[in-house]
Amino acid sequence: MSYELHYWPTIQGRGEFVRLALEASGAPYIDVARVAGKAGQGTPAMLHYLEGDSEVHPPFAPPFLKDGAVLVGQTAAILHYLGPTLKLVARSEQARAWTQQIQLTIADMVTEAHDTHHPISSGLHYEDQKPEARRRAEAFCRERMPKFLQWFETIVARNTGGQRYLVGGKLSYADLSLFQLIEGLRYAFPKAAQHVLAKTPLIVDLHERVAALPRVAAYLRSDRRIAFNEQGIFRRYPELDLLP
């Protein structure tokens, strides 16, 4: 039986972190909102869960994952749920908790990256908050991006399982998510990201290692990988790409 991933059909967004885990592990899944026509899926199938009142545990927003009778929302929670089955997390409880802590920190940085272009409200257009966006982007590029990425660099450097991955000696969902985070930063803030990443060679090597995984590489070349665009979390506005 295939997993059902529910996320918006035209953006990578937070759903991409889940897609990468499913793709890297070779798990069968349906990207529900991207399947229309006779399959009876599409965006209405996703909205059914968001707008309906029949679910005991309704999701607040996409992404969410349906696994038989189980419905799980929130990116980090989905990955925590999938990790053991997809063999993308270590067996020990300590390692699982540490992997989830890293994932939640990645989620924090993703939110901060998003808030550079929507610092006041996600309900307003970027053009309605450009002065505030520039101030937020300046702080993000000069203070927050270096702080976050140096923390990830330190984790790899101190990993007792070696410096190939974030946790232990095997690929985890946190490695895949860090790959996606770096991809997004390089898209949205090419100058600032290049400057900061020049000082974090271990996570740059990890990014390249993940990109070279056969299943990940095949996914990145496929039409299943949605291109970055100015509707998602990571948006390229040159005026917000400020050197630290």
Wavefront OBJ file of the C-alpha trace (Angstrom):
o trace
v 0.000 0.000 0.000
v 1.262 3.459 -0.910
v 1.603 6.372 1.453
v -0.510 9.404 0.600
v 1.349 12.712 0.807
v -0.901 15.734 0.898
v 0.677 19.024 -0.116
v 0.126 21.891 -2.538
v 0.804 20.790 -6.119
v 2.855 23.712 -7.462
v 5.491 24.382 -4.776
v 8.202 22.446 -2.979
v 7.521 24.056 0.388
v 7.538 22.052 3.583
v 6.224 19.022 1.742
v 9.540 18.634 -0.065
v 11.269 17.458 3.092
v 8.835 14.544 3.226
v 9.113 13.871 -0.515
v 12.887 13.558 -0.203
v 12.591 10.960 2.558
v 10.102 8.926 0.537
v 12.152 9.197 -2.646
v 15.504 8.413 -0.989
v 14.102 5.265 0.602
v 12.235 4.101 -2.501
v 8.932 4.037 -0.617
v 5.758 3.905 -2.717
v 3.695 7.070 -2.338
v 1.061 9.157 -4.045
v 1.502 12.928 -4.206
v -2.235 13.356 -3.850
v -2.792 16.958 -4.965
v -0.732 16.340 -8.107
v -2.931 13.416 -9.199
v -6.124 14.509 -10.903
v -8.660 13.232 -13.383
v -9.930 9.667 -13.147
v -7.869 8.981 -10.036
v -10.263 11.199 -8.119
v -7.478 12.878 -6.213
v -6.163 16.392 -6.835
v -6.347 19.306 -4.439
v -10.000 18.566 -3.466
v -8.883 15.263 -1.942
v -6.441 17.151 0.269
v -8.961 19.815 1.197
v -11.386 17.107 2.267
v -9.254 16.464 5.331
v -8.632 20.135 6.059
v -12.235 21.252 5.759
v -14.076 18.163 6.929
v -15.238 17.567 10.498
v -15.145 13.774 10.493
v -11.483 13.345 11.485
v -10.637 12.664 15.111
v -7.154 14.114 14.596
v -7.567 16.633 11.748
v -4.384 18.220 10.371
v -4.014 21.983 10.728
v -2.375 22.479 7.327
v -0.374 20.625 4.675
v 1.839 18.732 4.597
v 0.235 15.705 6.128
v 0.648 12.019 5.465
v -1.967 9.278 5.340
v -0.785 5.767 6.101
v -3.842 3.555 6.115
v -5.940 4.750 9.043
v -3.130 6.925 10.409
v -3.064 10.635 9.598
v 0.036 12.618 10.609
v 0.572 16.361 10.176
v 3.609 18.656 10.585
v 6.805 17.955 8.644
v 8.960 17.006 11.614
v 6.269 14.739 13.046
v 5.782 13.019 9.683
v 9.513 12.335 9.392
v 9.652 11.102 12.976
v 6.792 8.717 12.135
v 8.320 7.509 8.868
v 11.925 7.319 10.051
v 11.961 3.818 11.566
v 9.984 2.210 8.730
v 12.060 3.895 6.012
v 15.266 3.121 7.954
v 16.140 6.790 8.046
v 16.773 6.997 11.776
v 18.904 4.984 14.175
v 17.365 2.430 16.506
v 18.329 3.904 19.866
v 15.889 6.255 21.565
v 18.682 8.742 22.190
v 19.617 8.866 18.499
v 15.974 9.241 17.488
v 15.473 12.131 19.889
v 18.676 13.802 18.667
v 17.645 13.379 15.011
v 14.277 14.943 15.782
v 15.970 17.843 17.594
v 18.064 18.539 14.504
v 14.958 18.330 12.309
v 13.095 20.817 14.483
v 16.038 23.209 14.298
v 15.978 22.902 10.507
v 12.277 23.760 10.683
v 13.107 26.851 12.741
v 15.535 28.039 10.077
v 13.044 27.335 7.303
v 10.514 29.536 9.093
v 13.054 32.319 9.484
v 13.940 32.097 5.779
v 10.245 32.380 4.911
v 9.793 35.347 7.195
v 12.404 37.368 5.306
v 9.855 37.969 2.558
v 6.755 37.900 4.765
v 7.874 39.476 8.053
v 4.524 41.024 9.002
v 1.912 38.597 7.715
v 1.686 35.702 5.290
v -1.677 37.156 4.316
v -0.063 40.240 2.811
v 1.760 40.366 -0.515
v 5.532 40.782 -0.435
v 5.113 44.161 -2.109
v 3.072 45.346 0.889
v 5.915 44.752 3.340
v 9.133 45.368 1.395
v 10.815 47.781 3.859
v 10.205 45.376 6.732
v 11.328 42.450 4.562
v 14.662 44.107 3.867
v 15.300 44.681 7.566
v 14.371 41.083 8.345
v 16.535 39.745 5.505
v 19.499 41.806 6.668
v 19.331 40.227 10.127
v 18.795 36.769 8.638
v 21.726 36.929 6.209
v 24.175 38.592 8.584
v 23.277 36.963 11.897
v 20.888 34.042 11.737
v 22.123 32.178 8.649
v 25.730 31.982 9.918
v 24.565 30.974 13.395
v 22.344 28.140 12.172
v 24.765 26.776 9.567
v 27.698 26.857 11.961
v 25.637 24.817 14.421
v 25.029 22.145 11.773
v 28.740 22.232 10.908
v 29.611 21.659 14.570
v 27.254 18.671 14.745
v 28.994 16.976 11.827
v 32.432 17.789 13.226
v 31.554 16.282 16.619
v 29.609 13.270 15.346
v 31.108 10.230 17.071
v 30.029 8.122 14.097
v 32.231 10.062 11.687
v 31.884 13.233 9.635
v 29.812 11.879 6.773
v 26.397 12.443 8.364
v 24.671 14.367 11.134
v 23.817 11.375 13.333
v 25.943 8.245 13.570
v 27.366 6.615 10.483
v 24.237 6.296 8.333
v 21.937 8.535 6.343
v 18.989 9.935 8.291
v 16.004 12.051 7.376
v 17.820 14.995 8.984
v 20.593 14.715 6.370
v 18.019 14.840 3.594
v 16.360 17.851 5.181
v 19.668 19.679 5.593
v 20.314 19.022 1.898
v 16.977 20.651 1.042
v 17.649 23.570 3.370
v 20.966 24.296 1.658
v 19.310 23.984 -1.758
v 16.717 26.537 -0.697
v 19.244 28.967 0.743
v 21.347 28.800 -2.399
v 18.269 29.576 -4.476
v 16.889 32.420 -2.361
v 20.134 33.971 -1.143
v 22.854 32.918 -3.624
v 25.430 35.526 -2.571
v 24.839 35.314 1.168
v 24.646 31.510 1.156
v 27.874 31.189 -0.828
v 29.631 33.468 1.647
v 28.440 31.551 4.713
v 28.801 28.051 3.256
v 32.433 28.787 2.373
v 33.044 28.573 6.121
v 31.132 25.294 6.625
v 32.848 22.718 4.374
v 31.554 19.667 6.235
v 27.889 20.377 5.581
v 28.690 21.349 1.987
v 30.297 17.923 1.565
v 27.258 16.320 3.203
v 24.990 18.167 0.769
v 26.968 16.849 -2.201
v 26.966 13.341 -0.728
v 23.177 13.372 -0.447
v 22.763 14.778 -3.963
v 24.844 11.910 -5.349
v 22.704 9.165 -3.800
v 21.248 7.239 -6.776
v 17.600 7.586 -5.780
v 17.987 11.238 -4.810
v 19.887 12.047 -8.007
v 17.198 10.341 -10.089
v 14.487 12.261 -8.258
v 16.237 15.595 -8.775
v 16.376 14.914 -12.525
v 12.728 13.864 -12.714
v 9.582 15.894 -13.255
v 8.490 14.916 -9.758
v 10.911 17.519 -8.425
v 9.089 20.865 -8.594
v 11.341 23.805 -9.401
v 11.838 26.561 -6.846
v 9.555 29.517 -7.483
v 8.338 32.717 -5.881
v 5.264 31.084 -4.368
v 7.116 28.776 -1.972
v 9.135 29.155 1.211
v 12.411 30.012 -0.501
v 11.938 32.974 -2.849
v 14.590 34.796 -4.835
v 14.299 38.522 -4.365
v 17.746 39.988 -5.208
v 17.194 42.952 -2.907
v 16.984 40.559 0.054
v 20.212 38.694 -0.778
v 22.538 40.670 1.493
v 26.128 39.741 2.242
v 26.918 39.175 5.929
l 1 2 3 4 5 6 7 8 9 10 11 12 13 14 15 16 17 18 19 20 21 22 23 24 25 26 27 28 29 30 31 32 33 34 35 36 37 38 39 40 41 42 43 44 45 46 47 48 49 50 51 52 53 54 55 56 57 58 59 60 61 62 63 64 65 66 67 68 69 70 71 72 73 74 75 76 77 78 79 80 81 82 83 84 85 86 87 88 89 90 91 92 93 94 95 96 97 98 99 100 101 102 103 104 105 106 107 108 109 110 111 112 113 114 115 116 117 118 119 120 121 122 123 124 125 126 127 128 129 130 131 132 133 134 135 136 137 138 139 140 141 142 143 144 145 146 147 148 149 150 151 152 153 154 155 156 157 158 159 160 161 162 163 164 165 166 167 168 169 170 171 172 173 174 175 176 177 178 179 180 181 182 183 184 185 186 187 188 189 190 191 192 193 194 195 196 197 198 199 200 201 202 203 204 205 206 207 208 209 210 211 212 213 214 215 216 217 218 219 220 221 222 223 224 225 226 227 228 229 230 231 232 233 234 235 236 237 238 239 240 241 242 243 244
